[in-house]
Amino acid sequence: MAELKGDERLDDLLAEQSMRIIQSPTVFAFSLDAVLLADFASIPLAKGRILDLCSGNGVIPLLMSRRTKAQITGVEIQERLYDMAVRNVTLNELDEQVDIVHGDLNDMPAFFGNGPFDAVTCNPPYFKTPGKREQNLNEHLTIARHEVMCTLDDVILACRKLVKPGGKVSLVHRPERMLDIVTAMRQQKIEPKRMRLVYPKPDKEANILLIEGVRNGNPGLKVLPPLYSHTANGGYTEELEEILYGRK
């Protein structure tokens, strides 16, 4: 049985119905963004090393473990979320493939050395410095959503130092930060190569950006077809159903 603390609950992990995940409504529960990044990222399938920064409760390493046999490491700065991630790895019997590090992503290049990873993924904080209202509501959510512990530039710099030349860096973010992300990537010699926008409905503006770059890659950006998460009637689209639950 999983050890649950406070208001934690045990949920099914979407398409991976054999997998469970510990979550908390007040500390951390994964969102669609994480599921889409785990599906979008280009990762080695048989061997190699994958790093997930800002891992939260470990949802992206858990999801990616079903796509690859490579070793996966997650990094999380918040001790409570790190503890949840460690328990999630053990709960799903993934200790031999997945490990979780408690630490600051800014310290990871010194911890791991230069460029040991074939692929790096990150679901970073989306918003710049929070206002007092956000700061006072919930420290865990403020750190997860706002650039309190790291900035976008910090994230891209860490990714560049940690991924091998020719390795892939995949991020999920907000469309309004697209130019900031592309600028930061190119400053760190991570060339954007694939991008996809996610729309809540066909008649709405995009609200999720998926982007992937290659360290020391050649110029040439491929813009993938848009992904619509919901139909006009409010239900999931067939494509999102397949991503979430493995069925059409």
C-alpha positions as CSV (number, residue, x, y, z in Angstrom):
1,M,0.0,0.0,0.0
2,A,1.1,3.5,-0.8
3,E,2.0,5.8,2.1
4,L,-0.3,8.9,1.9
5,K,0.4,12.1,3.9
6,G,-2.0,14.9,4.7
7,D,-4.6,15.5,2.0
8,E,-2.8,13.3,-0.6
9,R,-4.8,10.9,-2.7
10,L,-4.0,8.0,-5.0
11,D,-5.1,8.4,-8.6
12,D,-4.8,6.3,-11.8
13,L,-2.2,7.6,-14.2
14,L,-4.5,8.1,-17.3
15,A,-3.6,5.7,-20.2
16,E,-1.2,3.8,-17.9
17,Q,-4.1,2.1,-16.0
18,S,-1.6,-0.2,-14.3
19,M,0.2,2.8,-12.8
20,R,-0.9,4.9,-9.8
21,I,0.2,8.4,-8.7
22,I,0.2,10.1,-5.4
23,Q,-1.2,13.7,-5.6
24,S,-2.4,16.5,-3.4
25,P,-4.9,19.3,-4.3
26,T,-3.1,21.8,-2.1
27,V,0.5,20.8,-2.9
28,F,0.6,19.4,-6.4
29,A,-1.6,17.6,-8.9
30,F,-0.3,17.2,-12.5
31,S,-2.0,19.0,-15.4
32,L,-2.6,18.4,-19.1
33,D,0.7,20.2,-19.8
34,A,2.8,17.5,-18.2
35,V,1.0,14.7,-20.1
36,L,1.4,16.5,-23.4
37,L,5.2,17.1,-22.8
38,A,5.7,13.5,-21.9
39,D,4.0,12.5,-25.2
40,F,5.7,15.2,-27.3
41,A,9.4,14.9,-26.2
42,S,11.8,13.1,-28.4
43,I,13.6,10.6,-26.1
44,P,15.9,7.6,-26.6
45,L,13.8,4.4,-26.7
46,A,16.3,1.6,-25.8
47,K,19.3,3.1,-23.9
48,G,20.7,6.4,-22.8
49,R,19.9,9.0,-20.1
50,I,17.0,11.3,-19.8
51,L,16.7,14.2,-17.3
52,D,13.4,15.9,-16.2
53,L,13.8,19.2,-14.5
54,C,11.0,20.7,-12.3
55,S,9.6,17.2,-11.8
56,G,7.0,17.9,-9.2
57,N,5.5,14.6,-8.1
58,G,7.4,12.7,-10.8
59,V,4.6,12.5,-13.3
60,I,6.7,13.1,-16.5
61,P,9.3,10.5,-15.6
62,L,6.5,8.0,-14.8
63,L,4.8,8.6,-18.1
64,M,8.1,8.5,-20.1
65,S,9.1,5.2,-18.5
66,R,6.4,3.5,-20.6
67,R,8.0,4.8,-23.8
68,T,11.6,4.0,-23.1
69,K,14.0,1.6,-21.4
70,A,16.5,4.4,-20.9
71,Q,17.5,5.7,-17.4
72,I,15.4,8.6,-16.2
73,T,16.3,11.2,-13.6
74,G,13.9,13.7,-12.1
75,V,15.0,16.9,-10.3
76,E,12.7,18.7,-7.8
77,I,13.6,21.6,-5.5
78,Q,10.6,21.4,-3.2
79,E,11.1,18.8,-0.5
80,R,7.5,17.9,-0.2
81,L,7.1,17.3,-3.9
82,Y,10.5,15.4,-4.0
83,D,9.1,13.1,-1.3
84,M,6.0,12.5,-3.3
85,A,8.0,11.8,-6.5
86,V,10.2,9.2,-4.6
87,R,7.2,7.4,-3.3
88,N,5.6,7.4,-6.7
89,V,8.6,5.8,-8.3
90,T,8.6,3.1,-5.6
91,L,4.8,2.7,-5.8
92,N,5.1,1.9,-9.5
93,E,8.2,-0.4,-9.0
94,L,10.4,1.8,-11.2
95,D,13.3,2.2,-8.8
96,E,15.7,0.5,-11.2
97,Q,14.9,2.8,-14.1
98,V,13.9,6.1,-12.4
99,D,15.6,8.1,-9.7
100,I,14.7,11.5,-8.2
101,V,17.2,14.1,-7.0
102,H,16.3,16.8,-4.4
103,G,17.9,20.0,-5.5
104,D,18.0,23.2,-7.4
105,L,18.3,22.9,-11.2
106,N,20.9,25.7,-11.1
107,D,23.2,23.3,-9.2
108,M,22.6,20.3,-11.5
109,P,25.5,21.0,-14.0
110,A,28.0,20.9,-11.1
111,F,26.2,17.8,-9.7
112,F,26.0,15.8,-12.9
113,G,28.9,17.3,-15.0
114,N,28.8,18.7,-18.5
115,G,26.4,17.1,-21.0
116,P,25.7,13.6,-19.7
117,F,22.1,13.4,-20.9
118,D,20.7,12.5,-24.3
119,A,17.5,14.4,-23.6
120,V,16.2,16.9,-21.1
121,T,12.6,17.8,-20.5
122,C,11.1,20.5,-18.3
123,N,7.7,21.9,-17.3
124,P,9.0,25.1,-15.8
125,P,7.2,27.9,-13.9
126,Y,5.4,29.9,-16.5
127,F,4.9,33.3,-14.9
128,K,7.3,36.0,-13.9
129,T,7.5,37.4,-10.3
130,P,4.2,36.8,-8.6
131,G,2.1,39.4,-6.9
132,K,1.5,39.4,-3.1
133,R,-1.8,37.6,-3.6
134,E,-0.1,34.6,-5.2
135,Q,2.7,34.6,-2.7
136,N,0.3,34.5,0.2
137,L,-2.1,31.8,-1.1
138,N,0.1,28.7,-1.3
139,E,3.9,28.5,-1.3
140,H,4.0,25.2,-3.1
141,L,1.9,26.4,-6.0
142,T,3.6,29.8,-6.1
143,I,7.0,28.1,-6.6
144,A,5.6,25.7,-9.2
145,R,3.9,28.4,-11.3
146,H,6.0,31.5,-10.9
147,E,9.7,32.3,-11.5
148,V,10.5,32.4,-7.8
149,M,13.3,29.8,-7.6
150,C,14.4,29.9,-11.2
151,T,13.8,32.1,-14.3
152,L,13.3,31.0,-17.9
153,D,16.9,31.9,-18.6
154,D,18.1,29.7,-15.7
155,V,16.1,26.8,-17.1
156,I,17.5,27.1,-20.7
157,L,21.1,27.6,-19.4
158,A,20.8,24.4,-17.2
159,C,19.4,22.5,-20.1
160,R,22.3,23.5,-22.4
161,K,24.9,22.5,-19.8
162,L,23.2,19.2,-19.1
163,V,22.3,17.9,-22.5
164,K,24.9,16.4,-24.9
165,P,25.8,18.2,-28.1
166,G,23.1,17.0,-30.5
167,G,20.8,16.1,-27.6
168,K,17.2,17.2,-27.4
169,V,15.7,19.8,-25.0
170,S,11.8,19.7,-24.8
171,L,9.7,22.3,-22.9
172,V,6.0,23.0,-22.3
173,H,5.1,26.6,-21.7
174,R,2.7,29.3,-22.6
175,P,2.4,30.7,-26.1
176,E,2.9,34.3,-24.9
177,R,6.5,33.4,-23.9
178,M,7.4,31.9,-27.3
179,L,9.8,34.6,-28.3
180,D,11.4,34.6,-24.9
181,I,12.0,30.9,-25.2
182,V,13.3,31.0,-28.8
183,T,15.6,33.9,-27.9
184,A,16.9,32.1,-24.8
185,M,17.4,28.9,-26.6
186,R,19.4,30.5,-29.4
187,Q,21.5,32.4,-26.9
188,Q,22.5,29.1,-25.4
189,K,23.0,27.4,-28.9
190,I,19.9,25.3,-28.5
191,E,18.3,25.5,-32.0
192,P,14.5,25.2,-32.0
193,K,13.6,22.3,-34.3
194,R,10.0,21.3,-33.5
195,M,7.0,23.3,-32.2
196,R,3.3,22.6,-31.6
197,L,0.5,24.8,-30.3
198,V,-2.4,23.4,-28.3
199,Y,-5.8,25.0,-28.5
200,P,-8.6,24.5,-25.9
201,K,-11.2,24.6,-28.8
202,P,-11.0,25.3,-32.6
203,D,-12.3,28.9,-32.1
204,K,-10.0,29.8,-29.2
205,E,-6.5,31.1,-28.9
206,A,-3.7,28.7,-28.2
207,N,-3.0,28.2,-24.4
208,I,-0.1,25.6,-24.4
209,L,3.2,25.7,-26.3
210,L,5.3,22.6,-26.9
211,I,8.8,23.3,-28.2
212,E,11.9,21.2,-28.7
213,G,15.5,22.2,-29.6
214,V,18.8,20.5,-30.3
215,R,22.0,21.6,-28.7
216,N,24.3,22.9,-31.5
217,G,21.7,22.0,-34.1
218,N,21.3,23.5,-37.5
219,P,18.6,26.1,-38.2
220,G,15.2,24.8,-39.4
221,L,12.0,24.8,-37.3
222,K,9.2,22.4,-38.0
223,V,5.8,23.6,-36.9
224,L,3.5,20.6,-36.3
225,P,-0.2,20.7,-36.9
226,P,-2.3,22.3,-34.1
227,L,-3.6,20.1,-31.4
228,Y,-7.2,20.8,-30.2
229,S,-7.9,19.5,-26.7
230,H,-11.7,19.9,-26.8
231,T,-14.5,19.8,-29.4
232,A,-17.0,22.7,-29.8
233,N,-19.3,20.6,-27.6
234,G,-16.8,20.5,-24.7
235,G,-15.7,16.9,-25.0
236,Y,-12.1,15.7,-25.6
237,T,-11.0,15.4,-29.2
238,E,-10.1,12.0,-30.6
239,E,-6.4,13.0,-30.6
240,L,-6.4,14.1,-27.0
241,E,-8.3,10.9,-26.0
242,E,-5.6,8.9,-27.6
243,I,-2.9,10.8,-25.8
244,L,-4.7,10.7,-22.4
245,Y,-6.1,7.2,-22.4
246,G,-4.6,5.3,-25.4
247,R,-7.9,5.1,-27.2
248,K,-9.8,6.9,-30.0
